[in-house]
Amino acid sequence: MIDDKKYILLGSGGHAKVLYEILSIRGLAVNGIIAPQKPADTFWQALEYLGDDRQFNLSPEQCYLVNTLGSIKDTQPREILYQSYKLKNYNFPAIIHPSAIISRSAVIAQSVQLLSGVIINSCAIIEENSIINSGVIIEHDCHIGAHNHIAPGAVLCGQVKIASNVHIGTGAIINQGICIGKNAVIAAGAVVISNVAENTLFAGVPAVEKKKLS
């Protein structure tokens, strides 16, 4: 049976542009954008603006959704948007750039986004609604929880365990076997050589706790 569902973008920011181009490269049709207001950026002029959340009237049987919210530190707005539509039975397929290298033994949740140049090695697990951004390396036996953002160029060595709603900054390095608690933030360029408690910000080389997060 041919799947003729269209893709709908939830948002029109910078991360949305990246995902739109990945879908286009893969030959997948994007039907339009849902956003609080019609995008002024001419990048979007070829796509139909479908209104905001209240005006959206396509059923889960008619379309797939793409969560285009990125995150700098706080991943919770992205989770809230995702969960609000999951409760209405909408589906979020995985979005995978053709250049991503994924081990046959890796487990990738349906709604994960793998951007260009990503490497996912043996027996890694990536849970729902997580962004694995451009050039990230996730080594063997890592377990990445739900609603995380691993920013461009980060490297996770083998057997790293990350809980939910974690942000790993650009170029950060996480040493082998490290555990990172939920809602933690790892600053850009940090080198993490010790476990990270939940709700904490780690930064520096080597990384140390800088403050507790509310």
Stockholm file with secondary structure:
# STOCKHOLM 1.0

chainA/1-214         MIDDKKYILLGSGGHAKVLYEILSIRGLAVNGIIAPQKPADTFWQALEYLGDDRQFNLSPEQCYLVNTLGSIKDTQPREILYQSYKLKNYNFPAIIHPSAIISRSAVIAQSVQLLSGVIINSCAIIEENSIINSGVIIEHDCHIGAHNHIAPGAVLCGQVKIASNVHIGTGAIINQGICIGKNAVIAAGAVVISNVAENTLFAGVPAVEKKKLS
#=GR chainA/1-214 SS CCCCCEEEEECCSHHHHHHHHHHHHTTCCEEEEECSSCCCSGGGTTSEECCCTTTCCCCTTTEEEEECCCCSSCCHHHHHHHHHHHTTTCCCCCEECTTCEECTTCEECTTCEECTTCEECTTCEECTTCEECTTCEECTTCEECTTCEECTTCEECTTCEECSSCEECTTCEECTTCEECTTCEECTTCEECSCBCTTEEEEETTEEEEEECC
#=GC SS_cons         CCCCCEEEEECCSHHHHHHHHHHHHTTCCEEEEECSSCCCSGGGTTSEECCCTTTCCCCTTTEEEEECCCCSSCCHHHHHHHHHHHTTTCCCCCEECTTCEECTTCEECTTCEECTTCEECTTCEECTTCEECTTCEECTTCEECTTCEECTTCEECTTCEECSSCEECTTCEECTTCEECTTCEECTTCEECSCBCTTEEEEETTEEEEEECC
//
